[in-house]
Amino acid sequence: MILPQGKRRFSLTLPILGYALLDVAGMVAFAVGLAYLAGKEPLFFRNFPTTTGEALLSTIAGLGLMLWAAARILRETLNQVPTQDSTEQQ
């Protein structure tokens, strides 16, 4: 497939895949904690969370993990973009 000038597909690398899996884990932790806080019933796991403290910790940790993983994914994809100097030499 021929892409227009200046457009480039990003390749899926092992670090990006790993960060994406951590992002999904963060989403699950965030959803589990938030669902318990909203309805006082566990979402996916029967015995977790059982207290409001566990739900808050799960929500905060999940949000932090999502933000960290998303930032790492962006960093990895930006590393694949050629610099201005390398495009001028071609």
mmCIF file as gemmi writes it, N, C-alpha and C atoms, coordinates in Angstrom:
data_model
loop_
_atom_site.group_PDB
_atom_site.id
_atom_site.type_symbol
_atom_site.label_atom_id
_atom_site.label_alt_id
_atom_site.label_comp_id
_atom_site.label_asym_id
_atom_site.label_entity_id
_atom_site.label_seq_id
_atom_site.pdbx_PDB_ins_code
_atom_site.Cartn_x
_atom_site.Cartn_y
_atom_site.Cartn_z
_atom_site.occupancy
_atom_site.B_iso_or_equiv
_atom_site.pdbx_formal_charge
_atom_site.auth_seq_id
_atom_site.auth_asym_id
_atom_site.pdbx_PDB_model_num
ATOM 1 N N . MET Axp A 1 ? 0.842 -1.179 0 1 0 ? 1 A 1
ATOM 2 C CA . MET Axp A 1 ? 0 0 0 1 0 ? 1 A 1
ATOM 3 C C . MET Axp A 1 ? 0.888 1.242 0 1 0 ? 1 A 1
ATOM 4 N N . ILE Axp A 2 ? 0.613 2.146 -0.872 1 0 ? 2 A 1
ATOM 5 C CA . ILE Axp A 2 ? 1.387 3.386 -0.961 1 0 ? 2 A 1
ATOM 6 C C . ILE Axp A 2 ? 0.703 4.435 -0.093 1 0 ? 2 A 1
ATOM 7 N N . LEU Axp A 3 ? 1.481 4.994 0.814 1 0 ? 3 A 1
ATOM 8 C CA . LEU Axp A 3 ? 0.959 6.02 1.703 1 0 ? 3 A 1
ATOM 9 C C . LEU Axp A 3 ? 1.342 7.394 1.176 1 0 ? 3 A 1
ATOM 10 N N . PRO Axp A 4 ? 0.49 8.401 1.406 1 0 ? 4 A 1
ATOM 11 C CA . PRO Axp A 4 ? 0.825 9.76 0.975 1 0 ? 4 A 1
ATOM 12 C C . PRO Axp A 4 ? 2.119 10.242 1.62 1 0 ? 4 A 1
ATOM 13 N N . GLN Axp A 5 ? 2.755 11.207 0.966 1 0 ? 5 A 1
ATOM 14 C CA . GLN Axp A 5 ? 4.011 11.762 1.464 1 0 ? 5 A 1
ATOM 15 C C . GLN Axp A 5 ? 3.827 12.27 2.892 1 0 ? 5 A 1
ATOM 16 N N . GLY Axp A 6 ? 4.73 11.909 3.754 1 0 ? 6 A 1
ATOM 17 C CA . GLY Axp A 6 ? 4.668 12.37 5.135 1 0 ? 6 A 1
ATOM 18 C C . GLY Axp A 6 ? 3.887 11.448 6.054 1 0 ? 6 A 1
ATOM 19 N N . LYS Axp A 7 ? 3.161 10.502 5.514 1 0 ? 7 A 1
ATOM 20 C CA . LYS Axp A 7 ? 2.395 9.565 6.34 1 0 ? 7 A 1
ATOM 21 C C . LYS Axp A 7 ? 3.185 8.277 6.462 1 0 ? 7 A 1
ATOM 22 N N . ARG Axp A 8 ? 3.19 7.711 7.64 1 0 ? 8 A 1
ATOM 23 C CA . ARG Axp A 8 ? 3.942 6.484 7.867 1 0 ? 8 A 1
ATOM 24 C C . ARG Axp A 8 ? 3.183 5.628 8.861 1 0 ? 8 A 1
ATOM 25 N N . ARG Axp A 9 ? 3.156 4.335 8.609 1 0 ? 9 A 1
ATOM 26 C CA . ARG Axp A 9 ? 2.532 3.426 9.562 1 0 ? 9 A 1
ATOM 27 C C . ARG Axp A 9 ? 3.516 3.139 10.693 1 0 ? 9 A 1
ATOM 28 N N . PHE Axp A 10 ? 2.986 3.015 11.88 1 0 ? 10 A 1
ATOM 29 C CA . PHE Axp A 10 ? 3.814 2.665 13.022 1 0 ? 10 A 1
ATOM 30 C C . PHE Axp A 10 ? 3.811 1.158 13.176 1 0 ? 10 A 1
ATOM 31 N N . SER Axp A 11 ? 4.944 0.622 13.536 1 0 ? 11 A 1
ATOM 32 C CA . SER Axp A 11 ? 5.015 -0.823 13.727 1 0 ? 11 A 1
ATOM 33 C C . SER Axp A 11 ? 4.776 -1.156 15.198 1 0 ? 11 A 1
ATOM 34 N N . LEU Axp A 12 ? 4.108 -2.277 15.413 1 0 ? 12 A 1
ATOM 35 C CA . LEU Axp A 12 ? 3.846 -2.74 16.766 1 0 ? 12 A 1
ATOM 36 C C . LEU Axp A 12 ? 5.088 -3.457 17.278 1 0 ? 12 A 1
ATOM 37 N N . THR Axp A 13 ? 5.689 -2.889 18.293 1 0 ? 13 A 1
ATOM 38 C CA . THR Axp A 13 ? 6.891 -3.488 18.87 1 0 ? 13 A 1
ATOM 39 C C . THR Axp A 13 ? 6.521 -4.183 20.181 1 0 ? 13 A 1
ATOM 40 N N . LEU Axp A 14 ? 7.432 -4.983 20.676 1 0 ? 14 A 1
ATOM 41 C CA . LEU Axp A 14 ? 7.192 -5.702 21.926 1 0 ? 14 A 1
ATOM 42 C C . LEU Axp A 14 ? 6.963 -4.748 23.109 1 0 ? 14 A 1
ATOM 43 N N . PRO Axp A 15 ? 7.741 -3.665 23.245 1 0 ? 15 A 1
ATOM 44 C CA . PRO Axp A 15 ? 7.453 -2.732 24.346 1 0 ? 15 A 1
ATOM 45 C C . PRO Axp A 15 ? 6.067 -2.092 24.233 1 0 ? 15 A 1
ATOM 46 N N . ILE Axp A 16 ? 5.647 -1.737 23.031 1 0 ? 16 A 1
ATOM 47 C CA . ILE Axp A 16 ? 4.321 -1.136 22.864 1 0 ? 16 A 1
ATOM 48 C C . ILE Axp A 16 ? 3.245 -2.137 23.262 1 0 ? 16 A 1
ATOM 49 N N . LEU Axp A 17 ? 3.413 -3.389 22.865 1 0 ? 17 A 1
ATOM 50 C CA . LEU Axp A 17 ? 2.449 -4.424 23.229 1 0 ? 17 A 1
ATOM 51 C C . LEU Axp A 17 ? 2.406 -4.612 24.745 1 0 ? 17 A 1
ATOM 52 N N . GLY Axp A 18 ? 3.558 -4.605 25.375 1 0 ? 18 A 1
ATOM 53 C CA . GLY Axp A 18 ? 3.603 -4.738 26.834 1 0 ? 18 A 1
ATOM 54 C C . GLY Axp A 18 ? 2.917 -3.579 27.541 1 0 ? 18 A 1
ATOM 55 N N . TYR Axp A 19 ? 3.178 -2.366 27.077 1 0 ? 19 A 1
ATOM 56 C CA . TYR Axp A 19 ? 2.528 -1.204 27.675 1 0 ? 19 A 1
ATOM 57 C C . TYR Axp A 19 ? 1.025 -1.223 27.425 1 0 ? 19 A 1
ATOM 58 N N . ALA Axp A 20 ? 0.602 -1.723 26.274 1 0 ? 20 A 1
ATOM 59 C CA . ALA Axp A 20 ? -0.83 -1.827 25.99 1 0 ? 20 A 1
ATOM 60 C C . ALA Axp A 20 ? -1.497 -2.815 26.946 1 0 ? 20 A 1
ATOM 61 N N . LEU Axp A 21 ? -0.821 -3.918 27.24 1 0 ? 21 A 1
ATOM 62 C CA . LEU Axp A 21 ? -1.373 -4.885 28.194 1 0 ? 21 A 1
ATOM 63 C C . LEU Axp A 21 ? -1.445 -4.289 29.601 1 0 ? 21 A 1
ATOM 64 N N . LEU Axp A 22 ? -0.441 -3.514 29.976 1 0 ? 22 A 1
ATOM 65 C CA . LEU Axp A 22 ? -0.487 -2.83 31.272 1 0 ? 22 A 1
ATOM 66 C C . LEU Axp A 22 ? -1.599 -1.786 31.301 1 0 ? 22 A 1
ATOM 67 N N . ASP Axp A 23 ? -1.853 -1.148 30.171 1 0 ? 23 A 1
ATOM 68 C CA . ASP Axp A 23 ? -2.942 -0.185 30.065 1 0 ? 23 A 1
ATOM 69 C C . ASP Axp A 23 ? -4.282 -0.88 30.292 1 0 ? 23 A 1
ATOM 70 N N . VAL Axp A 24 ? -4.447 -2.049 29.704 1 0 ? 24 A 1
ATOM 71 C CA . VAL Axp A 24 ? -5.682 -2.817 29.899 1 0 ? 24 A 1
ATOM 72 C C . VAL Axp A 24 ? -5.823 -3.234 31.363 1 0 ? 24 A 1
ATOM 73 N N . ALA Axp A 25 ? -4.73 -3.651 31.988 1 0 ? 25 A 1
ATOM 74 C CA . ALA Axp A 25 ? -4.778 -4.015 33.408 1 0 ? 25 A 1
ATOM 75 C C . ALA Axp A 25 ? -5.185 -2.809 34.26 1 0 ? 25 A 1
ATOM 76 N N . GLY Axp A 26 ? -4.69 -1.634 33.901 1 0 ? 26 A 1
ATOM 77 C CA . GLY Axp A 26 ? -5.083 -0.42 34.61 1 0 ? 26 A 1
ATOM 78 C C . GLY Axp A 26 ? -6.556 -0.105 34.428 1 0 ? 26 A 1
ATOM 79 N N . MET Axp A 27 ? -7.061 -0.33 33.216 1 0 ? 27 A 1
ATOM 80 C CA . MET Axp A 27 ? -8.491 -0.106 32.97 1 0 ? 27 A 1
ATOM 81 C C . MET Axp A 27 ? -9.349 -1.044 33.813 1 0 ? 27 A 1
ATOM 82 N N . VAL Axp A 28 ? -8.928 -2.299 33.913 1 0 ? 28 A 1
ATOM 83 C CA . VAL Axp A 28 ? -9.683 -3.27 34.717 1 0 ? 28 A 1
ATOM 84 C C . VAL Axp A 28 ? -9.657 -2.868 36.19 1 0 ? 28 A 1
ATOM 85 N N . ALA Axp A 29 ? -8.489 -2.513 36.708 1 0 ? 29 A 1
ATOM 86 C CA . ALA Axp A 29 ? -8.384 -2.102 38.111 1 0 ? 29 A 1
ATOM 87 C C . ALA Axp A 29 ? -9.224 -0.851 38.374 1 0 ? 29 A 1
ATOM 88 N N . PHE Axp A 30 ? -9.184 0.098 37.458 1 0 ? 30 A 1
ATOM 89 C CA . PHE Axp A 30 ? -9.973 1.323 37.591 1 0 ? 30 A 1
ATOM 90 C C . PHE Axp A 30 ? -11.467 1.001 37.589 1 0 ? 30 A 1
ATOM 91 N N . ALA Axp A 31 ? -11.9 0.154 36.653 1 0 ? 31 A 1
ATOM 92 C CA . ALA Axp A 31 ? -13.319 -0.193 36.547 1 0 ? 31 A 1
ATOM 93 C C . ALA Axp A 31 ? -13.801 -0.965 37.769 1 0 ? 31 A 1
ATOM 94 N N . VAL Axp A 32 ? -12.98 -1.881 38.264 1 0 ? 32 A 1
ATOM 95 C CA . VAL Axp A 32 ? -13.36 -2.669 39.441 1 0 ? 32 A 1
ATOM 96 C C . VAL Axp A 32 ? -13.542 -1.758 40.654 1 0 ? 32 A 1
ATOM 97 N N . GLY Axp A 33 ? -12.597 -0.872 40.87 1 0 ? 33 A 1
ATOM 98 C CA . GLY Axp A 33 ? -12.692 0.029 42.013 1 0 ? 33 A 1
ATOM 99 C C . GLY Axp A 33 ? -13.845 1.003 41.897 1 0 ? 33 A 1
ATOM 100 N N . LEU Axp A 34 ? -14.018 1.574 40.725 1 0 ? 34 A 1
ATOM 101 C CA . LEU Axp A 34 ? -15.083 2.552 40.532 1 0 ? 34 A 1
ATOM 102 C C . LEU Axp A 34 ? -16.462 1.909 40.606 1 0 ? 34 A 1
ATOM 103 N N . ALA Axp A 35 ? -16.602 0.703 40.084 1 0 ? 35 A 1
ATOM 104 C CA . ALA Axp A 35 ? -17.891 0.01 40.15 1 0 ? 35 A 1
ATOM 105 C C . ALA Axp A 35 ? -18.271 -0.289 41.599 1 0 ? 35 A 1
ATOM 106 N N . TYR Axp A 36 ? -17.288 -0.658 42.41 1 0 ? 36 A 1
ATOM 107 C CA . TYR Axp A 36 ? -17.582 -0.911 43.819 1 0 ? 36 A 1
ATOM 108 C C . TYR Axp A 36 ? -17.985 0.384 44.517 1 0 ? 36 A 1
ATOM 109 N N . LEU Axp A 37 ? -17.292 1.47 44.213 1 0 ? 37 A 1
ATOM 110 C CA . LEU Axp A 37 ? -17.635 2.75 44.841 1 0 ? 37 A 1
ATOM 111 C C . LEU Axp A 37 ? -19.027 3.217 44.425 1 0 ? 37 A 1
ATOM 112 N N . ALA Axp A 38 ? -19.427 2.909 43.206 1 0 ? 38 A 1
ATOM 113 C CA . ALA Axp A 38 ? -20.731 3.342 42.71 1 0 ? 38 A 1
ATOM 114 C C . ALA Axp A 38 ? -21.865 2.464 43.234 1 0 ? 38 A 1
ATOM 115 N N . GLY Axp A 39 ? -21.621 1.156 43.3 1 0 ? 39 A 1
ATOM 116 C CA . GLY Axp A 39 ? -22.726 0.272 43.649 1 0 ? 39 A 1
ATOM 117 C C . GLY Axp A 39 ? -22.511 -0.616 44.849 1 0 ? 39 A 1
ATOM 118 N N . LYS Axp A 40 ? -21.35 -0.531 45.504 1 0 ? 40 A 1
ATOM 119 C CA . LYS Axp A 40 ? -21.016 -1.357 46.666 1 0 ? 40 A 1
ATOM 120 C C . LYS Axp A 40 ? -21.085 -2.852 46.368 1 0 ? 40 A 1
ATOM 121 N N . GLU Axp A 41 ? -20.916 -3.221 45.104 1 0 ? 41 A 1
ATOM 122 C CA . GLU Axp A 41 ? -20.858 -4.628 44.72 1 0 ? 41 A 1
ATOM 123 C C . GLU Axp A 41 ? -19.649 -4.848 43.843 1 0 ? 41 A 1
ATOM 124 N N . PRO Axp A 42 ? -18.926 -5.94 44.065 1 0 ? 42 A 1
ATOM 125 C CA . PRO Axp A 42 ? -17.776 -6.23 43.196 1 0 ? 42 A 1
ATOM 126 C C . PRO Axp A 42 ? -18.211 -6.447 41.753 1 0 ? 42 A 1
ATOM 127 N N . LEU Axp A 43 ? -17.363 -6.058 40.813 1 0 ? 43 A 1
ATOM 128 C CA . LEU Axp A 43 ? -17.713 -6.137 39.4 1 0 ? 43 A 1
ATOM 129 C C . LEU Axp A 43 ? -17.314 -7.476 38.795 1 0 ? 43 A 1
ATOM 130 N N . PHE Axp A 44 ? -16.027 -7.796 38.761 1 0 ? 44 A 1
ATOM 131 C CA . PHE Axp A 44 ? -15.551 -9.024 38.127 1 0 ? 44 A 1
ATOM 132 C C . PHE Axp A 44 ? -15.2 -10.107 39.141 1 0 ? 44 A 1
ATOM 133 N N . PHE Axp A 45 ? -14.635 -9.708 40.249 1 0 ? 45 A 1
ATOM 134 C CA . PHE Axp A 45 ? -14.138 -10.656 41.241 1 0 ? 45 A 1
ATOM 135 C C . PHE Axp A 45 ? -15.051 -10.633 42.459 1 0 ? 45 A 1
ATOM 136 N N . ARG Axp A 46 ? -15.419 -11.803 42.934 1 0 ? 46 A 1
ATOM 137 C CA . ARG Axp A 46 ? -16.398 -11.887 44.018 1 0 ? 46 A 1
ATOM 138 C C . ARG Axp A 46 ? -15.868 -11.302 45.332 1 0 ? 46 A 1
ATOM 139 N N . ASN Axp A 47 ? -14.59 -11.499 45.609 1 0 ? 47 A 1
ATOM 140 C CA . ASN Axp A 47 ? -14.041 -11.064 46.895 1 0 ? 47 A 1
ATOM 141 C C . ASN Axp A 47 ? -13.1 -9.867 46.791 1 0 ? 47 A 1
ATOM 142 N N . PHE Axp A 48 ? -13.166 -9.133 45.718 1 0 ? 48 A 1
ATOM 143 C CA . PHE Axp A 48 ? -12.33 -7.932 45.596 1 0 ? 48 A 1
ATOM 144 C C . PHE Axp A 48 ? -13.078 -6.874 44.811 1 0 ? 48 A 1
ATOM 145 N N . PRO Axp A 49 ? -13.135 -5.685 45.244 1 0 ? 49 A 1
ATOM 146 C CA . PRO Axp A 49 ? -12.771 -5.18 46.566 1 0 ? 49 A 1
ATOM 147 C C . PRO Axp A 49 ? -13.885 -5.468 47.572 1 0 ? 49 A 1
ATOM 148 N N . THR Axp A 50 ? -13.51 -5.548 48.822 1 0 ? 50 A 1
ATOM 149 C CA . THR Axp A 50 ? -14.499 -5.799 49.873 1 0 ? 50 A 1
ATOM 150 C C . THR Axp A 50 ? -14.706 -4.586 50.769 1 0 ? 50 A 1
ATOM 151 N N . THR Axp A 51 ? -13.812 -3.609 50.674 1 0 ? 51 A 1
ATOM 152 C CA . THR Axp A 51 ? -13.961 -2.393 51.478 1 0 ? 51 A 1
ATOM 153 C C . THR Axp A 51 ? -13.826 -1.172 50.575 1 0 ? 51 A 1
ATOM 154 N N . THR Axp A 52 ? -14.264 -0.052 51.097 1 0 ? 52 A 1
ATOM 155 C CA . THR Axp A 52 ? -14.144 1.197 50.351 1 0 ? 52 A 1
ATOM 156 C C . THR Axp A 52 ? -12.68 1.574 50.155 1 0 ? 52 A 1
ATOM 157 N N . GLY Axp A 53 ? -11.852 1.274 51.131 1 0 ? 53 A 1
ATOM 158 C CA . GLY Axp A 53 ? -10.418 1.564 51.009 1 0 ? 53 A 1
ATOM 159 C C . GLY Axp A 53 ? -9.777 0.798 49.865 1 0 ? 53 A 1
ATOM 160 N N . GLU Axp A 54 ? -10.116 -0.488 49.756 1 0 ? 54 A 1
ATOM 161 C CA . GLU Axp A 54 ? -9.597 -1.286 48.639 1 0 ? 54 A 1
ATOM 162 C C . GLU Axp A 54 ? -10.095 -0.742 47.306 1 0 ? 54 A 1
ATOM 163 N N . ALA Axp A 55 ? -11.345 -0.31 47.285 1 0 ? 55 A 1
ATOM 164 C CA . ALA Axp A 55 ? -11.907 0.233 46.046 1 0 ? 55 A 1
ATOM 165 C C . ALA Axp A 55 ? -11.212 1.535 45.658 1 0 ? 55 A 1
ATOM 166 N N . LEU Axp A 56 ? -10.952 2.395 46.638 1 0 ? 56 A 1
ATOM 167 C CA . LEU Axp A 56 ? -10.24 3.645 46.355 1 0 ? 56 A 1
ATOM 168 C C . LEU Axp A 56 ? -8.823 3.371 45.869 1 0 ? 56 A 1
ATOM 169 N N . LEU Axp A 57 ? -8.138 2.45 46.534 1 0 ? 57 A 1
ATOM 170 C CA . LEU Axp A 57 ? -6.78 2.1 46.131 1 0 ? 57 A 1
ATOM 171 C C . LEU Axp A 57 ? -6.765 1.522 44.719 1 0 ? 57 A 1
ATOM 172 N N . SER Axp A 58 ? -7.716 0.67 44.421 1 0 ? 58 A 1
ATOM 173 C CA . SER Axp A 58 ? -7.804 0.074 43.084 1 0 ? 58 A 1
ATOM 174 C C . SER Axp A 58 ? -8.08 1.138 42.023 1 0 ? 58 A 1
ATOM 175 N N . THR Axp A 59 ? -8.968 2.068 42.334 1 0 ? 59 A 1
ATOM 176 C CA . THR Axp A 59 ? -9.302 3.134 41.386 1 0 ? 59 A 1
ATOM 177 C C . THR Axp A 59 ? -8.098 4.034 41.125 1 0 ? 59 A 1
ATOM 178 N N . ILE Axp A 60 ? -7.426 4.45 42.178 1 0 ? 60 A 1
ATOM 179 C CA . ILE Axp A 60 ? -6.274 5.346 42.03 1 0 ? 60 A 1
ATOM 180 C C . ILE Axp A 60 ? -5.114 4.639 41.333 1 0 ? 60 A 1
ATOM 181 N N . ALA Axp A 61 ? -4.85 3.4 41.738 1 0 ? 61 A 1
ATOM 182 C CA . ALA Axp A 61 ? -3.759 2.646 41.106 1 0 ? 61 A 1
ATOM 183 C C . ALA Axp A 61 ? -4.069 2.366 39.635 1 0 ? 61 A 1
ATOM 184 N N . GLY Axp A 62 ? -5.312 2.034 39.337 1 0 ? 62 A 1
ATOM 185 C CA . GLY Axp A 62 ? -5.699 1.785 37.949 1 0 ? 62 A 1
ATOM 186 C C . GLY Axp A 62 ? -5.554 3.027 37.093 1 0 ? 62 A 1
ATOM 187 N N . LEU Axp A 63 ? -5.972 4.17 37.624 1 0 ? 63 A 1
ATOM 188 C CA . LEU Axp A 63 ? -5.837 5.423 36.881 1 0 ? 63 A 1
ATOM 189 C C . LEU Axp A 63 ? -4.367 5.759 36.652 1 0 ? 63 A 1
ATOM 190 N N . GLY Axp A 64 ? -3.559 5.594 37.682 1 0 ? 64 A 1
ATOM 191 C CA . GLY Axp A 64 ? -2.126 5.862 37.535 1 0 ? 64 A 1
ATOM 192 C C . GLY Axp A 64 ? -1.467 4.943 36.525 1 0 ? 64 A 1
ATOM 193 N N . LEU Axp A 65 ? -1.816 3.666 36.561 1 0 ? 65 A 1
ATOM 194 C CA . LEU Axp A 65 ? -1.243 2.708 35.62 1 0 ? 65 A 1
ATOM 195 C C . LEU Axp A 65 ? -1.668 3.024 34.19 1 0 ? 65 A 1
ATOM 196 N N . MET Axp A 66 ? -2.929 3.414 34.008 1 0 ? 66 A 1
ATOM 197 C CA . MET Axp A 66 ? -3.396 3.78 32.664 1 0 ? 66 A 1
ATOM 198 C C . MET Axp A 66 ? -2.638 4.982 32.121 1 0 ? 66 A 1
ATOM 199 N N . LEU Axp A 67 ? -2.49 6.009 32.938 1 0 ? 67 A 1
ATOM 200 C CA . LEU Axp A 67 ? -1.798 7.219 32.485 1 0 ? 67 A 1
ATOM 201 C C . LEU Axp A 67 ? -0.332 6.939 32.181 1 0 ? 67 A 1
ATOM 202 N N . TRP Axp A 68 ? 0.329 6.175 33.054 1 0 ? 68 A 1
ATOM 203 C CA . TRP Axp A 68 ? 1.733 5.844 32.843 1 0 ? 68 A 1
ATOM 204 C C . TRP Axp A 68 ? 1.914 5.025 31.57 1 0 ? 68 A 1
ATOM 205 N N . ALA Axp A 69 ? 1.08 4.003 31.381 1 0 ? 69 A 1
ATOM 206 C CA . ALA Axp A 69 ? 1.206 3.143 30.2 1 0 ? 69 A 1
ATOM 207 C C . ALA Axp A 69 ? 0.905 3.921 28.921 1 0 ? 69 A 1
ATOM 208 N N . ALA Axp A 70 ? -0.096 4.793 28.959 1 0 ? 70 A 1
ATOM 209 C CA . ALA Axp A 70 ? -0.418 5.587 27.769 1 0 ? 70 A 1
ATOM 210 C C . ALA Axp A 70 ? 0.737 6.52 27.414 1 0 ? 70 A 1
ATOM 211 N N . ALA Axp A 71 ? 1.368 7.105 28.422 1 0 ? 71 A 1
ATOM 212 C CA . ALA Axp A 71 ? 2.518 7.975 28.16 1 0 ? 71 A 1
ATOM 213 C C . ALA Axp A 71 ? 3.675 7.185 27.558 1 0 ? 71 A 1
ATOM 214 N N . ARG Axp A 72 ? 3.911 5.978 28.049 1 0 ? 72 A 1
ATOM 215 C CA . ARG Axp A 72 ? 4.989 5.144 27.498 1 0 ? 72 A 1
ATOM 216 C C . ARG Axp A 72 ? 4.676 4.716 26.065 1 0 ? 72 A 1
ATOM 217 N N . ILE Axp A 73 ? 3.412 4.423 25.778 1 0 ? 73 A 1
ATOM 218 C CA . ILE Axp A 73 ? 3.029 4.065 24.404 1 0 ? 73 A 1
ATOM 219 C C . ILE Axp A 73 ? 3.292 5.24 23.473 1 0 ? 73 A 1
ATOM 220 N N . LEU Axp A 74 ? 2.909 6.44 23.906 1 0 ? 74 A 1
ATOM 221 C CA . LEU Axp A 74 ? 3.17 7.63 23.088 1 0 ? 74 A 1
ATOM 222 C C . LEU Axp A 74 ? 4.663 7.842 22.882 1 0 ? 74 A 1
ATOM 223 N N . ARG Axp A 75 ? 5.447 7.648 23.926 1 0 ? 75 A 1
ATOM 224 C CA . ARG Axp A 75 ? 6.898 7.815 23.813 1 0 ? 75 A 1
ATOM 225 C C . ARG Axp A 75 ? 7.483 6.815 22.816 1 0 ? 75 A 1
ATOM 226 N N . GLU Axp A 76 ? 7.033 5.57 22.885 1 0 ? 76 A 1
ATOM 227 C CA . GLU Axp A 76 ? 7.544 4.543 21.971 1 0 ? 76 A 1
ATOM 228 C C . GLU Axp A 76 ? 7.145 4.833 20.52 1 0 ? 76 A 1
ATOM 229 N N . THR Axp A 77 ? 5.928 5.298 20.302 1 0 ? 77 A 1
ATOM 230 C CA . THR Axp A 77 ? 5.517 5.595 18.927 1 0 ? 77 A 1
ATOM 231 C C . THR Axp A 77 ? 6.228 6.839 18.397 1 0 ? 77 A 1
ATOM 232 N N . LEU Axp A 78 ? 6.474 7.811 19.265 1 0 ? 78 A 1
ATOM 233 C CA . LEU Axp A 78 ? 7.197 9.003 18.817 1 0 ? 78 A 1
ATOM 234 C C . LEU Axp A 78 ? 8.652 8.694 18.503 1 0 ? 78 A 1
ATOM 235 N N . ASN Axp A 79 ? 9.205 7.671 19.129 1 0 ? 79 A 1
ATOM 236 C CA . ASN Axp A 79 ? 10.57 7.257 18.803 1 0 ? 79 A 1
ATOM 237 C C . ASN Axp A 79 ? 10.657 6.665 17.402 1 0 ? 79 A 1
ATOM 238 N N . GLN Axp A 80 ? 9.536 6.23 16.847 1 0 ? 80 A 1
ATOM 239 C CA . GLN Axp A 80 ? 9.525 5.656 15.506 1 0 ? 80 A 1
ATOM 240 C C . GLN Axp A 80 ? 9.451 6.725 14.414 1 0 ? 80 A 1
ATOM 241 N N . VAL Axp A 81 ? 9.116 7.95 14.785 1 0 ? 81 A 1
ATOM 242 C CA . VAL Axp A 81 ? 9.017 9.037 13.809 1 0 ? 81 A 1
ATOM 243 C C . VAL Axp A 81 ? 10.422 9.484 13.436 1 0 ? 81 A 1
ATOM 244 N N . PRO Axp A 82 ? 10.732 9.532 12.145 1 0 ? 82 A 1
ATOM 245 C CA . PRO Axp A 82 ? 12.068 9.991 11.76 1 0 ? 82 A 1
ATOM 246 C C . PRO Axp A 82 ? 12.24 11.477 12.074 1 0 ? 82 A 1
ATOM 247 N N . THR Axp A 83 ? 13.458 11.846 12.418 1 0 ? 83 A 1
ATOM 248 C CA . THR Axp A 83 ? 13.722 13.252 12.706 1 0 ? 83 A 1
ATOM 249 C C . THR Axp A 83 ? 13.754 14.044 11.404 1 0 ? 83 A 1
ATOM 250 N N . GLN Axp A 84 ? 13.695 15.347 11.51 1 0 ? 84 A 1
ATOM 251 C CA . GLN Axp A 84 ? 13.687 16.213 10.324 1 0 ? 84 A 1
ATOM 252 C C . GLN Axp A 84 ? 14.978 16.055 9.529 1 0 ? 84 A 1
ATOM 253 N N . ASP Axp A 85 ? 16.105 15.88 10.208 1 0 ? 85 A 1
ATOM 254 C CA . ASP Axp A 85 ? 17.388 15.741 9.522 1 0 ? 85 A 1
ATOM 255 C C . ASP Axp A 85 ? 17.446 14.479 8.679 1 0 ? 85 A 1
ATOM 256 N N . SER Axp A 86 ? 16.893 13.375 9.185 1 0 ? 86 A 1
ATOM 257 C CA . SER Axp A 86 ? 16.972 12.115 8.444 1 0 ? 86 A 1
ATOM 258 C C . SER Axp A 86 ? 16.063 12.123 7.22 1 0 ? 86 A 1
ATOM 259 N N . THR Axp A 87 ? 14.97 12.903 7.238 1 0 ? 87 A 1
ATOM 260 C CA . THR Axp A 87 ? 14.1 12.955 6.062 1 0 ? 87 A 1
ATOM 261 C C . THR Axp A 87 ? 14.702 13.839 4.977 1 0 ? 87 A 1
ATOM 262 N N . GLU Axp A 88 ? 15.503 14.835 5.37 1 0 ? 88 A 1
ATOM 263 C CA . GLU Axp A 88 ? 16.119 15.71 4.375 1 0 ? 88 A 1
ATOM 264 C C . GLU Axp A 88 ? 17.236 15.004 3.624 1 0 ? 88 A 1
ATOM 265 N N . GLN Axp A 89 ? 17.892 14.046 4.268 1 0 ? 89 A 1
ATOM 266 C CA . GLN Axp A 89 ? 19.008 13.356 3.638 1 0 ? 89 A 1
ATOM 267 C C . GLN Axp A 89 ? 18.555 12.358 2.588 1 0 ? 89 A 1
ATOM 268 N N . GLN Axp A 90 ? 17.314 11.912 2.641 1 0 ? 90 A 1
ATOM 269 C CA . GLN Axp A 90 ? 16.848 10.886 1.707 1 0 ? 90 A 1
ATOM 270 C C . GLN Axp A 90 ? 16.593 11.428 0.348 1 0 ? 90 A 1
